[in-house]
Amino acid sequence: MLKRGYKSKAWSGAQNCRVPVVVMSLTLMLMLVILFLVFRNDNGGEKPSLAYELPKLKWNSFDSLVQLHPTREFRNGTDLIWQVPESPKGVLFVAHGCNGRAINFWDQSPECPDCIGLPEERLLVLHGLARGFAVITISSARRCWTYGKEVLVVKDIIKWWIGGRKLEKLPIVALGASSGGYFVSALATAMKFNSIVLMIAEGMFGEMDIKGDYPPTLFVHMPKDLYRQQKIDEYTKILKDKGVDVGIVECMEFPLSLNTLADRIPGLDQTLSRRLFEFFKENGFIDSNGYMRKDGRQIKWKKILEEKKTLLLDKHLVPHIQEELNHAFAYHEMTSMHSDQIFKWFESHMS
């Protein structure tokens, strides 16, 4: 006969067996819920609303810290635009992508009347200036960068410019996006950088002989581009095997909101931002949670807007809006979203 309060070994064992069964059941249920949230976009392309949130960086976030007052020069037929902050601590060279120009990085001003200041480019420059970097941007000779003679031309321009500003003792870093990323990866074999950032570009590491003194390299990429992600994984191993410090930052898609365009684009007010958001929603360009259904380059939003004639849009705002639509879809676009991580990378390799 069992004493009161005493449990037999068989009964106790049965209870213990139930615990992992219950845990496994709960785990399975949780996994099913997660899978439902992840894959429910199979029906109508809807994305869950609990994903990525755009950082609160706005077009005027740096107004109290720094203003854009660049100097524009031409050397050997090459366009360069630059600005040096007070007490600079480093030099940053930035290379645009295909179809880009140096004017994309700077707001229109008396110093640069044809500058256009695209939202992501200008924020990168402002962030750099606010962190104490002298910033220089150079236009490629052709639509995209080339990787032979142009490497030496740009190297000479940067050295000439650094010498003219008496910045020789400062560390030098570089950032290139897309075609500019390939270019920076090649330029880093011809001149000494403290570190580099390759944005939406895997670099040219399959075609170069990498030495152990190659600069620390940060890949800032968009995982939706599966081919590029695969190449970055491959080249990361190559670089690490050579003893090169490597980092990776992934940029995910984010939903548009009523105020996104007003927050990111100078000269675009909240009324227009909200009307454009509703236009994108009514025409099925974004889903119910604000996510782009397709890359901004693949939708004919400008044509439909012109045909409907319900919304007058200043033409100079079109490339700015286009960039933010591409940016939100996060397949292949310049991004300032992770500027803080980018400049922390630069600053951690200054010595």
DRENNUMI-325970 format. One record per residue (C-alpha): x, y, z; residue in one letter. Coordinates in nm, 3 decimals, padded with zeros to 5 digits, always signed. Layout:
@X = X | Y = Y | Z = Z | residuo = A $
...
//
This chain:
@X = +00.000 | Y = +00.000 | Z = +00.000 | residuo = M $
@X = +00.128 | Y = +00.346 | Z = -00.100 | residuo = L $
@X = +00.168 | Y = +00.611 | Z = +00.162 | residuo = K $
@X = -00.027 | Y = +00.932 | Z = +00.118 | residuo = R $
@X = +00.169 | Y = +01.182 | Z = -00.091 | residuo = G $
@X = +00.396 | Y = +00.910 | Z = -00.230 | residuo = Y $
@X = +00.406 | Y = +00.854 | Z = -00.608 | residuo = K $
@X = +00.513 | Y = +00.527 | Z = -00.761 | residuo = S $
@X = +00.813 | Y = +00.518 | Z = -01.001 | residuo = K $
@X = +00.583 | Y = +00.414 | Z = -01.285 | residuo = A $
@X = +00.347 | Y = +00.709 | Z = -01.230 | residuo = W $
@X = +00.640 | Y = +00.952 | Z = -01.192 | residuo = S $
@X = +00.802 | Y = +00.818 | Z = -01.510 | residuo = G $
@X = +00.478 | Y = +00.863 | Z = -01.703 | residuo = A $
@X = +00.458 | Y = +01.224 | Z = -01.590 | residuo = Q $
@X = +00.820 | Y = +01.288 | Z = -01.693 | residuo = N $
@X = +00.752 | Y = +01.144 | Z = -02.036 | residuo = C $
@X = +00.467 | Y = +01.386 | Z = -02.087 | residuo = R $
@X = +00.692 | Y = +01.691 | Z = -02.043 | residuo = V $
@X = +00.899 | Y = +01.650 | Z = -02.363 | residuo = P $
@X = +00.583 | Y = +01.556 | Z = -02.556 | residuo = V $
@X = +00.413 | Y = +01.878 | Z = -02.447 | residuo = V $
@X = +00.727 | Y = +02.081 | Z = -02.529 | residuo = V $
@X = +00.753 | Y = +01.920 | Z = -02.872 | residuo = M $
@X = +00.387 | Y = +01.990 | Z = -02.941 | residuo = S $
@X = +00.419 | Y = +02.354 | Z = -02.845 | residuo = L $
@X = +00.737 | Y = +02.386 | Z = -03.053 | residuo = T $
@X = +00.562 | Y = +02.232 | Z = -03.354 | residuo = L $
@X = +00.266 | Y = +02.467 | Z = -03.316 | residuo = M $
@X = +00.502 | Y = +02.769 | Z = -03.294 | residuo = L $
@X = +00.686 | Y = +02.657 | Z = -03.608 | residuo = M $
@X = +00.358 | Y = +02.623 | Z = -03.796 | residuo = L $
@X = +00.257 | Y = +02.975 | Z = -03.695 | residuo = V $
@X = +00.594 | Y = +03.114 | Z = -03.811 | residuo = I $
@X = +00.572 | Y = +02.926 | Z = -04.141 | residuo = L $
@X = +00.222 | Y = +03.062 | Z = -04.194 | residuo = F $
@X = +00.345 | Y = +03.420 | Z = -04.139 | residuo = L $
@X = +00.645 | Y = +03.373 | Z = -04.366 | residuo = V $
@X = +00.469 | Y = +03.202 | Z = -04.655 | residuo = F $
@X = +00.129 | Y = +03.366 | Z = -04.651 | residuo = R $
@X = +00.254 | Y = +03.602 | Z = -04.922 | residuo = N $
@X = +00.201 | Y = +03.312 | Z = -05.167 | residuo = D $
@X = -00.158 | Y = +03.435 | Z = -05.185 | residuo = N $
@X = -00.164 | Y = +03.775 | Z = -05.348 | residuo = G $
@X = +00.196 | Y = +03.867 | Z = -05.265 | residuo = G $
@X = +00.108 | Y = +04.008 | Z = -04.921 | residuo = E $
@X = +00.398 | Y = +04.052 | Z = -04.682 | residuo = K $
@X = +00.353 | Y = +04.026 | Z = -04.305 | residuo = P $
@X = +00.346 | Y = +04.359 | Z = -04.127 | residuo = S $
@X = +00.583 | Y = +04.255 | Z = -03.848 | residuo = L $
@X = +00.910 | Y = +04.267 | Z = -04.044 | residuo = A $
@X = +01.168 | Y = +04.538 | Z = -04.109 | residuo = Y $
@X = +01.118 | Y = +04.896 | Z = -03.990 | residuo = E $
@X = +01.289 | Y = +05.188 | Z = -04.164 | residuo = L $
@X = +01.529 | Y = +05.372 | Z = -03.931 | residuo = P $
@X = +01.412 | Y = +05.719 | Z = -03.828 | residuo = K $
@X = +01.679 | Y = +05.896 | Z = -04.034 | residuo = L $
@X = +01.516 | Y = +06.177 | Z = -04.235 | residuo = K $
@X = +01.647 | Y = +06.398 | Z = -04.514 | residuo = W $
@X = +01.702 | Y = +06.685 | Z = -04.268 | residuo = N $
@X = +01.836 | Y = +06.480 | Z = -03.977 | residuo = S $
@X = +02.179 | Y = +06.643 | Z = -04.004 | residuo = F $
@X = +02.067 | Y = +07.006 | Z = -04.037 | residuo = D $
@X = +02.192 | Y = +07.097 | Z = -03.691 | residuo = S $
@X = +02.529 | Y = +06.926 | Z = -03.750 | residuo = L $
@X = +02.640 | Y = +06.995 | Z = -04.106 | residuo = V $
@X = +02.530 | Y = +07.164 | Z = -04.430 | residuo = Q $
@X = +02.626 | Y = +07.068 | Z = -04.785 | residuo = L $
@X = +02.858 | Y = +07.333 | Z = -04.931 | residuo = H $
@X = +03.071 | Y = +07.140 | Z = -05.180 | residuo = P $
@X = +03.341 | Y = +07.252 | Z = -05.419 | residuo = T $
@X = +03.329 | Y = +07.133 | Z = -05.779 | residuo = R $
@X = +03.636 | Y = +07.091 | Z = -05.998 | residuo = E $
@X = +03.739 | Y = +06.932 | Z = -06.324 | residuo = F $
@X = +04.072 | Y = +06.757 | Z = -06.365 | residuo = R $
@X = +04.182 | Y = +06.593 | Z = -06.690 | residuo = N $
@X = +03.819 | Y = +06.604 | Z = -06.804 | residuo = G $
@X = +03.698 | Y = +06.431 | Z = -06.488 | residuo = T $
@X = +03.427 | Y = +06.579 | Z = -06.265 | residuo = D $
@X = +03.498 | Y = +06.579 | Z = -05.892 | residuo = L $
@X = +03.293 | Y = +06.730 | Z = -05.608 | residuo = I $
@X = +03.414 | Y = +06.745 | Z = -05.251 | residuo = W $
@X = +03.372 | Y = +06.894 | Z = -04.906 | residuo = Q $
@X = +03.604 | Y = +06.902 | Z = -04.605 | residuo = V $
@X = +03.452 | Y = +06.946 | Z = -04.255 | residuo = P $
@X = +03.624 | Y = +07.129 | Z = -03.974 | residuo = E $
@X = +03.898 | Y = +06.917 | Z = -03.815 | residuo = S $
@X = +03.861 | Y = +06.617 | Z = -04.048 | residuo = P $
@X = +03.967 | Y = +06.280 | Z = -03.908 | residuo = K $
@X = +03.963 | Y = +06.082 | Z = -04.233 | residuo = G $
@X = +03.909 | Y = +06.092 | Z = -04.610 | residuo = V $
@X = +03.622 | Y = +05.911 | Z = -04.780 | residuo = L $
@X = +03.611 | Y = +05.844 | Z = -05.155 | residuo = F $
@X = +03.266 | Y = +05.745 | Z = -05.284 | residuo = V $
@X = +03.207 | Y = +05.579 | Z = -05.625 | residuo = A $
@X = +02.861 | Y = +05.582 | Z = -05.784 | residuo = H $
@X = +02.695 | Y = +05.301 | Z = -05.979 | residuo = G $
@X = +02.616 | Y = +05.277 | Z = -06.350 | residuo = C $
@X = +02.432 | Y = +05.585 | Z = -06.485 | residuo = N $
@X = +02.535 | Y = +05.773 | Z = -06.172 | residuo = G $
@X = +02.741 | Y = +06.090 | Z = -06.146 | residuo = R $
@X = +02.920 | Y = +06.284 | Z = -05.874 | residuo = A $
@X = +02.631 | Y = +06.534 | Z = -05.881 | residuo = I $
@X = +02.399 | Y = +06.268 | Z = -05.735 | residuo = N $
@X = +02.560 | Y = +06.302 | Z = -05.392 | residuo = F $
@X = +02.513 | Y = +06.677 | Z = -05.339 | residuo = W $
@X = +02.214 | Y = +06.909 | Z = -05.316 | residuo = D $
@X = +02.160 | Y = +07.179 | Z = -05.575 | residuo = Q $
@X = +02.334 | Y = +07.496 | Z = -05.455 | residuo = S $
@X = +02.520 | Y = +07.804 | Z = -05.584 | residuo = P $
@X = +02.837 | Y = +07.594 | Z = -05.559 | residuo = E $
@X = +02.682 | Y = +07.317 | Z = -05.771 | residuo = C $
@X = +02.374 | Y = +07.439 | Z = -05.964 | residuo = P $
@X = +02.321 | Y = +07.110 | Z = -06.150 | residuo = D $
@X = +02.363 | Y = +06.883 | Z = -05.848 | residuo = C $
@X = +02.052 | Y = +06.674 | Z = -05.781 | residuo = I $
@X = +02.109 | Y = +06.522 | Z = -05.435 | residuo = G $
@X = +01.943 | Y = +06.181 | Z = -05.462 | residuo = L $
@X = +01.805 | Y = +06.081 | Z = -05.120 | residuo = P $
@X = +02.031 | Y = +05.787 | Z = -05.035 | residuo = E $
@X = +02.349 | Y = +05.936 | Z = -05.180 | residuo = E $
@X = +02.315 | Y = +06.272 | Z = -05.003 | residuo = R $
@X = +02.242 | Y = +06.104 | Z = -04.668 | residuo = L $
@X = +02.558 | Y = +05.894 | Z = -04.700 | residuo = L $
@X = +02.763 | Y = +06.209 | Z = -04.764 | residuo = V $
@X = +02.595 | Y = +06.399 | Z = -04.480 | residuo = L $
@X = +02.656 | Y = +06.112 | Z = -04.243 | residuo = H $
@X = +03.021 | Y = +06.105 | Z = -04.346 | residuo = G $
@X = +03.068 | Y = +06.480 | Z = -04.300 | residuo = L $
@X = +02.892 | Y = +06.469 | Z = -03.962 | residuo = A $
@X = +03.133 | Y = +06.194 | Z = -03.851 | residuo = R $
@X = +03.433 | Y = +06.405 | Z = -03.952 | residuo = G $
@X = +03.522 | Y = +06.261 | Z = -04.292 | residuo = F $
@X = +03.634 | Y = +06.476 | Z = -04.583 | residuo = A $
@X = +03.425 | Y = +06.341 | Z = -04.873 | residuo = V $
@X = +03.523 | Y = +06.332 | Z = -05.239 | residuo = I $
@X = +03.304 | Y = +06.201 | Z = -05.521 | residuo = T $
@X = +03.426 | Y = +06.151 | Z = -05.878 | residuo = I $
@X = +03.228 | Y = +06.081 | Z = -06.197 | residuo = S $
@X = +03.321 | Y = +05.783 | Z = -06.410 | residuo = S $
@X = +03.441 | Y = +05.850 | Z = -06.766 | residuo = A $
@X = +03.165 | Y = +05.634 | Z = -06.915 | residuo = R $
@X = +02.821 | Y = +05.511 | Z = -06.810 | residuo = R $
@X = +02.983 | Y = +05.256 | Z = -06.579 | residuo = C $
@X = +03.330 | Y = +05.237 | Z = -06.427 | residuo = W $
@X = +03.609 | Y = +05.056 | Z = -06.610 | residuo = T $
@X = +03.883 | Y = +04.866 | Z = -06.433 | residuo = Y $
@X = +04.202 | Y = +04.932 | Z = -06.627 | residuo = G $
@X = +04.340 | Y = +05.279 | Z = -06.699 | residuo = K $
@X = +04.055 | Y = +05.448 | Z = -06.508 | residuo = E $
@X = +04.180 | Y = +05.293 | Z = -06.184 | residuo = V $
@X = +04.513 | Y = +05.475 | Z = -06.225 | residuo = L $
@X = +04.341 | Y = +05.800 | Z = -06.331 | residuo = V $
@X = +04.123 | Y = +05.805 | Z = -06.018 | residuo = V $
@X = +04.414 | Y = +05.707 | Z = -05.796 | residuo = K $
@X = +04.611 | Y = +06.007 | Z = -05.927 | residuo = D $
@X = +04.313 | Y = +06.241 | Z = -05.881 | residuo = I $
@X = +04.258 | Y = +06.132 | Z = -05.520 | residuo = I $
@X = +04.628 | Y = +06.170 | Z = -05.436 | residuo = K $
@X = +04.643 | Y = +06.511 | Z = -05.606 | residuo = W $
@X = +04.332 | Y = +06.625 | Z = -05.419 | residuo = W $
@X = +04.455 | Y = +06.496 | Z = -05.082 | residuo = I $
@X = +04.786 | Y = +06.673 | Z = -05.132 | residuo = G $
@X = +04.617 | Y = +06.999 | Z = -05.228 | residuo = G $
@X = +04.404 | Y = +06.989 | Z = -04.911 | residuo = R $
@X = +04.703 | Y = +06.881 | Z = -04.695 | residuo = K $
@X = +04.521 | Y = +06.570 | Z = -04.576 | residuo = L $
@X = +04.807 | Y = +06.325 | Z = -04.634 | residuo = E $
@X = +04.830 | Y = +06.219 | Z = -04.268 | residuo = K $
@X = +04.465 | Y = +06.114 | Z = -04.247 | residuo = L $
@X = +04.340 | Y = +05.757 | Z = -04.298 | residuo = P $
@X = +04.169 | Y = +05.697 | Z = -04.634 | residuo = I $
@X = +03.857 | Y = +05.482 | Z = -04.681 | residuo = V $
@X = +03.634 | Y = +05.412 | Z = -04.981 | residuo = A $
@X = +03.276 | Y = +05.313 | Z = -05.055 | residuo = L $
@X = +03.146 | Y = +05.200 | Z = -05.393 | residuo = G $
@X = +02.797 | Y = +05.090 | Z = -05.498 | residuo = A $
@X = +02.721 | Y = +04.845 | Z = -05.778 | residuo = S $
@X = +02.966 | Y = +04.929 | Z = -06.060 | residuo = S $
@X = +03.139 | Y = +05.158 | Z = -05.811 | residuo = G $
@X = +03.178 | Y = +04.862 | Z = -05.576 | residuo = G $
@X = +03.362 | Y = +04.662 | Z = -05.840 | residuo = Y $
@X = +03.573 | Y = +04.970 | Z = -05.908 | residuo = F $
@X = +03.663 | Y = +05.024 | Z = -05.542 | residuo = V $
@X = +03.759 | Y = +04.657 | Z = -05.505 | residuo = S $
@X = +04.004 | Y = +04.701 | Z = -05.795 | residuo = A $
@X = +04.123 | Y = +05.045 | Z = -05.682 | residuo = L $
@X = +04.214 | Y = +04.892 | Z = -05.344 | residuo = A $
@X = +04.487 | Y = +04.689 | Z = -05.517 | residuo = T $
@X = +04.642 | Y = +05.007 | Z = -05.662 | residuo = A $
@X = +04.629 | Y = +05.239 | Z = -05.360 | residuo = M $
@X = +04.629 | Y = +05.195 | Z = -04.985 | residuo = K $
@X = +04.292 | Y = +05.223 | Z = -04.807 | residuo = F $
@X = +04.243 | Y = +05.166 | Z = -04.435 | residuo = N $
@X = +03.916 | Y = +04.988 | Z = -04.516 | residuo = S $
@X = +03.653 | Y = +04.971 | Z = -04.789 | residuo = I $
@X = +03.278 | Y = +04.914 | Z = -04.821 | residuo = V $
@X = +03.131 | Y = +04.735 | Z = -05.124 | residuo = L $
@X = +02.760 | Y = +04.807 | Z = -05.157 | residuo = M $
@X = +02.532 | Y = +04.582 | Z = -05.366 | residuo = I $
@X = +02.849 | Y = +04.449 | Z = -05.531 | residuo = A $
@X = +03.053 | Y = +04.135 | Z = -05.474 | residuo = E $
@X = +03.375 | Y = +04.289 | Z = -05.604 | residuo = G $
@X = +03.623 | Y = +04.150 | Z = -05.853 | residuo = M $
@X = +03.793 | Y = +03.902 | Z = -05.625 | residuo = F $
@X = +03.758 | Y = +03.617 | Z = -05.874 | residuo = G $
@X = +03.982 | Y = +03.809 | Z = -06.115 | residuo = E $
@X = +04.242 | Y = +03.957 | Z = -05.880 | residuo = M $
@X = +04.539 | Y = +03.823 | Z = -05.690 | residuo = D $
@X = +04.454 | Y = +03.917 | Z = -05.333 | residuo = I $
@X = +04.737 | Y = +03.973 | Z = -05.086 | residuo = K $
@X = +04.722 | Y = +03.961 | Z = -04.709 | residuo = G $
@X = +04.749 | Y = +04.340 | Z = -04.689 | residuo = D $
@X = +04.423 | Y = +04.395 | Z = -04.879 | residuo = Y $
@X = +04.209 | Y = +04.640 | Z = -04.679 | residuo = P $
@X = +03.933 | Y = +04.523 | Z = -04.441 | residuo = P $
@X = +03.620 | Y = +04.482 | Z = -04.651 | residuo = T $
@X = +03.257 | Y = +04.527 | Z = -04.553 | residuo = L $
@X = +02.989 | Y = +04.391 | Z = -04.788 | residuo = F $
@X = +02.659 | Y = +04.581 | Z = -04.768 | residuo = V $
@X = +02.416 | Y = +04.385 | Z = -04.979 | residuo = H $
@X = +02.053 | Y = +04.294 | Z = -05.038 | residuo = M $
@X = +01.993 | Y = +03.919 | Z = -04.987 | residuo = P $
@X = +01.700 | Y = +03.923 | Z = -05.228 | residuo = K $
@X = +01.967 | Y = +03.921 | Z = -05.501 | residuo = D $
@X = +02.049 | Y = +03.551 | Z = -05.462 | residuo = L $
@X = +02.330 | Y = +03.538 | Z = -05.719 | residuo = Y $
@X = +02.517 | Y = +03.825 | Z = -05.558 | residuo = R $
@X = +02.467 | Y = +03.679 | Z = -05.213 | residuo = Q $
@X = +02.620 | Y = +03.351 | Z = -05.332 | residuo = Q $
@X = +02.922 | Y = +03.532 | Z = -05.477 | residuo = K $
@X = +02.967 | Y = +03.736 | Z = -05.158 | residuo = I $
@X = +02.969 | Y = +03.415 | Z = -04.954 | residuo = D $
@X = +03.230 | Y = +03.274 | Z = -05.192 | residuo = E $
@X = +03.451 | Y = +03.584 | Z = -05.186 | residuo = Y $
@X = +03.420 | Y = +03.622 | Z = -04.810 | residuo = T $
@X = +03.589 | Y = +03.285 | Z = -04.772 | residuo = K $
@X = +03.862 | Y = +03.382 | Z = -05.021 | residuo = I $
@X = +03.936 | Y = +03.704 | Z = -04.833 | residuo = L $
@X = +03.931 | Y = +03.542 | Z = -04.490 | residuo = K $
@X = +04.165 | Y = +03.268 | Z = -04.612 | residuo = D $
@X = +04.406 | Y = +03.548 | Z = -04.707 | residuo = K $
@X = +04.379 | Y = +03.695 | Z = -04.356 | residuo = G $
@X = +04.160 | Y = +03.991 | Z = -04.458 | residuo = V $
@X = +03.907 | Y = +04.123 | Z = -04.205 | residuo = D $
@X = +03.558 | Y = +04.088 | Z = -04.359 | residuo = V $
@X = +03.213 | Y = +04.202 | Z = -04.245 | residuo = G $
@X = +02.864 | Y = +04.164 | Z = -04.389 | residuo = I $
@X = +02.556 | Y = +04.385 | Z = -04.351 | residuo = V $
@X = +02.225 | Y = +04.270 | Z = -04.498 | residuo = E $
@X = +01.967 | Y = +04.524 | Z = -04.618 | residuo = C $
@X = +01.610 | Y = +04.397 | Z = -04.609 | residuo = M $
@X = +01.295 | Y = +04.526 | Z = -04.777 | residuo = E $
@X = +01.079 | Y = +04.764 | Z = -04.579 | residuo = F $
@X = +00.719 | Y = +04.888 | Z = -04.613 | residuo = P $
@X = +00.631 | Y = +05.231 | Z = -04.743 | residuo = L $
@X = +00.412 | Y = +05.448 | Z = -04.521 | residuo = S $
@X = +00.214 | Y = +05.765 | Z = -04.576 | residuo = L $
@X = +00.516 | Y = +05.977 | Z = -04.479 | residuo = N $
@X = +00.810 | Y = +05.774 | Z = -04.612 | residuo = T $
@X = +00.871 | Y = +05.983 | Z = -04.924 | residuo = L $
@X = +00.838 | Y = +06.312 | Z = -04.734 | residuo = A $
@X = +01.081 | Y = +06.183 | Z = -04.472 | residuo = D $
@X = +01.343 | Y = +06.081 | Z = -04.728 | residuo = R $
@X = +01.317 | Y = +06.335 | Z = -05.011 | residuo = I $
@X = +01.389 | Y = +06.709 | Z = -04.976 | residuo = P $
@X = +01.118 | Y = +06.923 | Z = -05.135 | residuo = G $
@X = +00.848 | Y = +06.655 | Z = -05.119 | residuo = L $
@X = +00.590 | Y = +06.752 | Z = -04.858 | residuo = D $
@X = +00.366 | Y = +06.526 | Z = -04.650 | residuo = Q $
@X = +00.054 | Y = +06.598 | Z = -04.857 | residuo = T $
@X = +00.220 | Y = +06.482 | Z = -05.176 | residuo = L $
@X = +00.379 | Y = +06.187 | Z = -04.995 | residuo = S $
@X = +00.039 | Y = +06.067 | Z = -04.874 | residuo = R $
@X = -00.125 | Y = +06.115 | Z = -05.212 | residuo = R $
@X = +00.152 | Y = +05.917 | Z = -05.381 | residuo = L $
@X = +00.119 | Y = +05.641 | Z = -05.121 | residuo = F $
@X = -00.254 | Y = +05.616 | Z = -05.191 | residuo = E $
@X = -00.183 | Y = +05.617 | Z = -05.567 | residuo = F $
@X = +00.063 | Y = +05.328 | Z = -05.530 | residuo = F $
@X = -00.186 | Y = +05.139 | Z = -05.316 | residuo = K $
@X = -00.485 | Y = +05.197 | Z = -05.547 | residuo = E $
@X = -00.286 | Y = +05.075 | Z = -05.848 | residuo = N $
@X = -00.161 | Y = +04.762 | Z = -05.676 | residuo = G $
@X = +00.206 | Y = +04.862 | Z = -05.667 | residuo = F $
@X = +00.219 | Y = +04.801 | Z = -05.291 | residuo = I $
@X = +00.033 | Y = +04.546 | Z = -05.081 | residuo = D $
@X = -00.197 | Y = +04.615 | Z = -04.786 | residuo = S $
@X = +00.104 | Y = +04.638 | Z = -04.553 | residuo = N $
@X = +00.295 | Y = +04.885 | Z = -04.770 | residuo = G $
@X = +00.548 | Y = +04.647 | Z = -04.926 | residuo = Y $
@X = +00.644 | Y = +04.689 | Z = -05.291 | residuo = M $
@X = +00.510 | Y = +04.401 | Z = -05.501 | residuo = R $
@X = +00.784 | Y = +04.447 | Z = -05.764 | residuo = K $
@X = +01.108 | Y = +04.634 | Z = -05.807 | residuo = D $
@X = +01.040 | Y = +05.002 | Z = -05.868 | residuo = G $
@X = +01.207 | Y = +04.975 | Z = -06.210 | residuo = R $
@X = +00.954 | Y = +04.715 | Z = -06.323 | residuo = Q $
@X = +00.635 | Y = +04.912 | Z = -06.258 | residuo = I $
@X = +00.502 | Y = +05.182 | Z = -06.490 | residuo = K $
@X = +00.404 | Y = +05.422 | Z = -06.215 | residuo = W $
@X = +00.519 | Y = +05.735 | Z = -06.402 | residuo = K $
@X = +00.319 | Y = +05.648 | Z = -06.716 | residuo = K $
@X = +00.002 | Y = +05.570 | Z = -06.520 | residuo = I $
@X = +00.042 | Y = +05.888 | Z = -06.314 | residuo = L $
@X = +00.067 | Y = +06.095 | Z = -06.633 | residuo = E $
@X = -00.232 | Y = +05.921 | Z = -06.793 | residuo = E $
@X = -00.462 | Y = +05.970 | Z = -06.493 | residuo = K $
@X = -00.367 | Y = +06.337 | Z = -06.454 | residuo = K $
@X = -00.500 | Y = +06.335 | Z = -06.100 | residuo = T $
@X = -00.169 | Y = +06.431 | Z = -05.945 | residuo = L $
@X = +00.075 | Y = +06.690 | Z = -06.077 | residuo = L $
@X = +00.434 | Y = +06.592 | Z = -06.006 | residuo = L $
@X = +00.743 | Y = +06.807 | Z = -06.045 | residuo = D $
@X = +00.968 | Y = +06.618 | Z = -06.289 | residuo = K $
@X = +01.280 | Y = +06.678 | Z = -06.082 | residuo = H $
@X = +01.126 | Y = +06.463 | Z = -05.803 | residuo = L $
@X = +01.086 | Y = +06.158 | Z = -06.029 | residuo = V $
@X = +01.440 | Y = +06.012 | Z = -05.989 | residuo = P $
@X = +01.420 | Y = +06.069 | Z = -05.613 | residuo = H $
@X = +01.089 | Y = +05.883 | Z = -05.587 | residuo = I $
@X = +01.219 | Y = +05.610 | Z = -05.817 | residuo = Q $
@X = +01.520 | Y = +05.554 | Z = -05.595 | residuo = E $
@X = +01.308 | Y = +05.518 | Z = -05.282 | residuo = E $
@X = +01.075 | Y = +05.268 | Z = -05.451 | residuo = L $
@X = +01.379 | Y = +05.060 | Z = -05.555 | residuo = N $
@X = +01.521 | Y = +05.106 | Z = -05.205 | residuo = H $
@X = +01.203 | Y = +04.979 | Z = -05.038 | residuo = A $
@X = +01.197 | Y = +04.667 | Z = -05.258 | residuo = F $
@X = +01.562 | Y = +04.605 | Z = -05.162 | residuo = A $
@X = +01.698 | Y = +04.418 | Z = -05.460 | residuo = Y $
@X = +01.963 | Y = +04.653 | Z = -05.603 | residuo = H $
@X = +01.988 | Y = +05.017 | Z = -05.495 | residuo = E $
@X = +02.213 | Y = +05.261 | Z = -05.315 | residuo = M $
@X = +02.119 | Y = +05.272 | Z = -04.948 | residuo = T $
@X = +02.203 | Y = +05.491 | Z = -04.649 | residuo = S $
@X = +01.998 | Y = +05.269 | Z = -04.420 | residuo = M $
@X = +02.298 | Y = +05.119 | Z = -04.244 | residuo = H $
@X = +02.518 | Y = +05.429 | Z = -04.244 | residuo = S $
@X = +02.589 | Y = +05.393 | Z = -03.874 | residuo = D $
@X = +02.732 | Y = +05.043 | Z = -03.922 | residuo = Q $
@X = +02.925 | Y = +05.156 | Z = -04.229 | residuo = I $
@X = +03.098 | Y = +05.441 | Z = -04.050 | residuo = F $
@X = +03.163 | Y = +05.232 | Z = -03.741 | residuo = K $
@X = +03.341 | Y = +04.990 | Z = -03.977 | residuo = W $
@X = +03.552 | Y = +05.273 | Z = -04.114 | residuo = F $
@X = +03.627 | Y = +05.410 | Z = -03.768 | residuo = E $
@X = +03.726 | Y = +05.070 | Z = -03.630 | residuo = S $
@X = +04.001 | Y = +05.043 | Z = -03.896 | residuo = H $
@X = +04.146 | Y = +05.394 | Z = -03.883 | residuo = M $
@X = +04.485 | Y = +05.312 | Z = -03.729 | residuo = S $
//
